[in-house]
Amino acid sequence: MVVPMNKVRKRSLSVLLLVAVAILGMGFYVIRLFIFGGEWAAAPFNATTYRNGMLTVGVVTDRNGVLLADVQNGRRVFAEDTEVRRATLHSVGDSYGNIGTGALMVFAPELMGYNIVTGSYSRTGAGRQIALTIDSSLNATALRALDGRRGAVMVSNYKTGEILCMVSSPTFDPLNPPGNVDAPAYEGVYVNRTIQSAYTPGSVYKLVTAAAAIENVWRLNERIFECNGELETGRGTVTCPGEHGYLDFTQGMRVSCNVVFGQLALEMGGDVLAEYAEKFNLSGRITVSGIQTAEGIFESAPSNTANLAWSGVGQFTNTVCPATMLRFIGAIANDGLAVELHYLMKSGFSSIFPVRTSRLMSTNTANELASIIELRNRDSFPNLEIYAKSGTAQVGGGLDPHAWYVGYITNEDFPLAFVVIVENGGGGFAVASPIANRVLQEAIKG
């Protein structure tokens, strides 16, 4: 029997179509495997690397080789020193993945030794050793300086983006977790406040308003402002803690005058302020080693209102994540270039790639900001070439304000940016700056 030629063609086309669909499906799977394979392998149902939800392979050290997490007899163990365990909880994690920013969660594929060819299989079954950029001793110093208060301390190298200190409080010992994490003492203990929280910034936000003013206000450095303790707008009043009299822009920053920065906010308008909040990523999110930070907020208030003036002072509805503030501060120190923050040490193939940067502001703007925040009286910060701004952020509800201190140092071999926040701690300079000083003094010991 002879099959008609048109039927042969149809069958051939059908076969080719099935082959094309199979190739496309395989290609789609391979692409997804390439993108998501590490996540699939790191899922807790992978019995080759997890037991009862606990990752049982891989070793974590700090930048100096100090052991932070290991596996012994099939069980996860942590640093020998109790204080180090508590200080590194939010960067290392706990046994059962409650800390979403912990290396045991975030870097599970690396700890398994996952690759596209062999998956999570390894000849010994022990996984890999990874090093974090953090300095465990520096983290312990920061936790001691917080002294049981809620808050966050971050220190990074503003040239490389390496995070040396990432401490969130409250915390706990992962070898002896609390029996009741719902107790008030442990409120929010699973949250890494350096990355996953956003706070009212108060006067540290004047750095953002200052950057906008430098680039938008005509003859800014020739302006003279008058502060008599309050700023009347068409709709409301902004108060200032002091009566500073006549002062210029630089003096306004150094005494943190609400009148000066409220006036500048009114002149520039909400749209300009919102543009700079977005430009600096302070009203959005950034990623830290692939983790999205908490989202900051900047609300553009109507013209000629007290709310608009307050937004330029760092109040109103403004919120900022400590990590995004750290990146912004680092850019001021780094001539306007922001470096991608990370806390996994680069190794192997990844180490050949240059650090990723983006220009947040011009070199001129960065240098002008630096000139007005350089501390003239450094008696409280011996041996530190420090540039810093404090903030006392009012939060309402009868609660004490959040205490902020942000800045950087230019000591040779120590290009370090820092952020300190103490929740409901009180005055920024009085409460947060001693913590920064203590941590930085430890850092420059090398």
N, C-alpha and C positions, 0 to 999 in steps of 0.2 A: 504493500500500500504506500503510495506516495503522498507525503504531507505537503499541502500547498505552501508555497513560499511565504505568503503573508502570515501564516500561522507560525512559521519558524521565526520570522522577524519578531512577532509579538512575544513569543516565548523567550527569545534572546533578550529583548528589552526588559521583560519581567525579571529575568535572572540578573541582568545588569543593575536594575533598580534595587533589587534585594541586596546585591553586593554593595552598592553605593550607600544604602541605608545602614548596612552593617559596619562599613568603614566609618561613616559619620558617627554612628553610635559609639564605636570603639574610640574614635578620636575625641568625642565628647567626654567619655569616661577617663581617658588618659589625661586630658586637660584638667578635669576635676581631681584626679588622683594627684597630679603635680601640684595643684593649688591647695587641696584640702587633705592630702594624704597624711601629713603630720598630725592634723587634728583628729583624723579617724584613728590613727594608731595610738594617740594619747588618750582616747576615750577610756573611762574606768572599766568598761566591760572587756577590755583586752586582758585576758587571763594570763598572758605571758609576762606582763609587766605590772599588773595590779593584783592586789589581794585584799578582799573586803574593802574596796574603794581606795586603798592606799598604794601609791606608786612605790614599787619595791626595787627599783634600779636607779642608778645614777648617784653621783657625788657632787655636792655644791661646796665651793670655797669662796672666800672673799678675795679681793685683789692681791692680797699678800700671801695667799695660800692657807689661811686659817680655815680649818674645817668647819662648815656651817651645817651640813646635812650629809648623812651617809646611810647605808643599810647594813645592819648586822643581824645575822641569823634570820633573815627575812623580815626584819622590822626596821622601821625608819628611826634613826637616832639623829640628834642635833648637836650643836656646839657643846664643848665641855663646860664652858663658863655660863652660869645662869643669866647673868646680866647681858651677855652677848646674845643668848637665845631670845631674850625678851626684846632687845633692841633691834634685832634683825627679823623679827617675826613677819612683818609685812613685806619684806623683800625676799625672804626665804620661803615662808608659808608654814602651814602645819601639816600633820600627817594626812588629814582627810579632806583637804581642799577647801576649807572654809574661807581662806584668805585668797581672794581672787587675783591679787597682784603678786602672790608668792611665786618664786622660781619653780617650785614643785608643780605648779599649775601652768604658768606661762611658758616655761621652757621644758615642758615634759618631752616633746619630740627630741630636743637636743640631749636630754638626760638619757633617753632610750637609745640614742645613737641612730635615730631614724634616717633612712635615705630612700630615694625613689626606687632603688634596685632591690634591696634586701628587706625593706620595711623596718620593723623594730627588732628584727633578728640580729643577735650578735653571737659570736662563737662561744664566749664565756657566759653570756646571759647577764652580765653585771652592768650593762649600760655604759655611759660615759661620764667623765668628770667635766664640769663646767665651772668657770670662775665668774663671779659677779664683780662689777666695778666698785662696789661699796667697800669701805674700810670698816671692819667690824668694831675696831677700837674707837673710831670716830663716832659710830652709831651709839656705842655704849656711853660715850661722853655726853652726847646729845640727850639721851634718855635720862641720865643723871641730872643734867641741867634743867630738864622739864620738871623734874622732882614731883612726879605724880599728877601734874596738871594735864588737862586735855589739850592737844595741839599737834603741831607738825613742825619738823625741822628738815630742811633739804639743803644740801651743798652739792654743787656740780662744778666741773671744769668747763669754763665757758669757751675754751678753745677746742675741746674734744667732745663735749656733750656727756662725758662720763659722770654718772651720779655717784658721789663718794659717800653721801649720807642721806638716808631716807627713813626717817623715824616718825612713827605715828603713835599717839598715846590717847586712850589707854591701850595696853597690850597685855600679853600673858606669856607664860612659859609653855612652849609647845610640848615639852616633856611632861608637864603637869597642868593640863588645861583646866580652867575653872569648872566647877560642877554646875554653876548657874550663870550662864553668860547674860541672862536677862536682868541680873542685879544692876542697880544704878552705877556701880563702880566700873562696870564693863560695857556701858552704853556705847553702841557703835564700834565695838572692839574688832569686828571683822572688817571694818572699813579702813582702808589706807587713806588717811586724811591728806597726805601729800598729793595724791593723784585723784582720789574719788570724791573729794569734798570741794565745795565752793563757799567762800565767806564774803561778807561785807568787807571791802578793803580799807575803808577810811582813807587817811591821808597818804598812804603809799600810792593811791591812785592819782595823786597830784602829778606824779611823774608822767602819766599818760596825757593828762590835760596840758602839762608843760610841753610835751613833744608836739602836740597839736598846735599850741600857741606859737612855738618857735617857727613852725612852718606856715602859719596862717595869719598871725597878727602883725600888722605893719609897724616897724620900728619898736618892737617889743621891748628891747633893752634900753630904750630911751623913755619909756613910760614911767610915770610916778603915780602910785596908787595911794589912796587914803583909807586907813582902817580906824574907825572909831568904835569897833566892837560888834558892828552888825552891818549887813548889806540889805537895803530895802529894794525889793523888786516891785514890779507892777502888781504882783499877786503873791505876797508873802515876804518873809524876812529870813535871812540866813545869819546866824550868830557866829561869832568868832571867840575863841577862849581868851584872846588878848585884845588890847587896844594898841595897835602897833604904830599908829600915826602915819606919817608919810614914808613910803618905802618903794623900792624898785622891784622888778621881777625876781632877781636873784635873792634879795632880802626876803621877799615874800615866800620863796621856797624854804629858805633856811629857818624862818620862824613858823613855817607851815600855816600861813595866813589864809583863813577861809574866805575872807573878803576878796583878796587878790584872785584866788582861783575860781570863786563864785562869779566874779565880774568877768573873767576871761571866758568862762563857760557861757554866760549870757551873751557875750559879744560874738562868739563863734557859732553858737546855736547847737541844737540837739543833733542835727544831721551830721555836722562835722565831727562831733564827739563820738557818735555812733560809728562813723567811718573809721576813726582811729582805733576804737575798741575792736572792731572787726579786723582791721589791718594788722593789729598786734596779736590777734587770736585770743584776746582776753574775753570776748563775748561769744566765743565758740569753744571748740575742743581742739586739742592736739593729741598726738600719740606718743607714748613713752614705751619703748620696746614693744610696740604693737598694741598697747592698751590705750583705749580712748580715755581721756581725762574727763572729769566732771565738767559740765557746760557752764561757762560764765554767762552773766547777764548784763546787758546795758540797755536801759529803756530810755528812748529819746523823749524827754519831757517837752511840753509846749513852751513856746518862746516867752521870755520875760516872766518866768515863774520861779518861785523858790525851789521847786523840784529840779528844774534845769540847773540852777546854781549848785544845789546840793549834789547833783550827779557829777559835776566837775570837781567836787571836793572828795568824792569817793563814797558818798552816802546815797540817799534815795533808795532805789531798788538794785543798785550795783552789787554783783557778786563776782568773785574771781577765784579760780583754782590755784593753789600754791604752786603747782608745777608750771602752769602757764605764766604766772608771775615770775618764776625763776628763769624761764626762757627769755622773757622780756628784759629782765635785769641783766642777764648774760649778754644780750644783744647790745645794750648800752656799753658794757665793758669791752665788747668785741667790735668796736667801730661800726655798730649797726647790723652786724651779721648774727643771726640766731642759729645756733647749732642744735641739731636733733638730739634730744635727751635720751639716754639709754642706760640700762644697768646690767647688761650682759657683756662681758669682755669679748671683744672681737678676737677671733682665732681662725686659723686655717685660711680658707678661700675668702671669707668675709673681711679679713684683715687687710687685703690688698686694695679694697675700695676706700676712697677718701670719705671723711665724715660729711654728711649731708648738711648743707647750710641754706638759709634763705635770708634775703635782705629785708629786715623789718623797718629800717629807717636809714637815712643818709648818714654818712660819717660825720658831717657837720652837726646834725641834730644830736647824734650820740655824744659828740664831744661837748656840745653846749650843756646837755643834761649832766654829763660828768662834772663839768666845771661848777655847777650849782649844788651838787650833792657831796662834793668832796668835803670831808670833815676837817675843819680848821683846828678844832681842839680834840686831839686824839689821846688825851690823858687816860680816858677810860678804855682805850684799845691799844695798849703798848705793843710795839713791834708790828703793827698792822697798817699797811697803806690802804686805808678803808674809805669807801664811798658808799653812803647809806642814807636811807630815809625810814623814819618811823611812822607808824600809823596807830591811831586809837579809834577803832571803828565802833560807833554807836549801834546797838542792835535792838534797843527798845525792850519792852516787856519787863522793865524793872531790873534787867540783867546788866552786869558790868560789861563794858566794851571789850571787843577782841583786841589783843595787843599784837601789833605787827612790827617786824624789823626786817628790811630787805636791803640788799646791796651787793657789793663785791670788793675784793681786795686785789691789788696789783703787785703784791710781793713777788720778787723774782722766783720763778719755778713754782709759784702757787697762784695760777689764774683761776680764782674761785669765786663763784657767785653763790648767794645764800638767801634763804627765806626762812623766817621764824614766825610762827603764829601761836599764840596762847589763847585758847577760847575763854572768853569772859575773864581775861586776865587783868584788865585795867589799862594803865598807860603804856603805850607802845615802847617808848624809849626806856622807861623805868623797869618794865617787866621783860620785854623781849630782847633788848640789846645785850644784857648780860649773858643770856643764853648763846646768842651769836658769838659774842666775844670768847666765851669758854670753848665753844666748838672750834672756832677758827684758830685759837691759840694752840689747840691740840693738833690741828691740821698742819700748821706751819712747822711743827717739830719734825715733820718728814717721817 
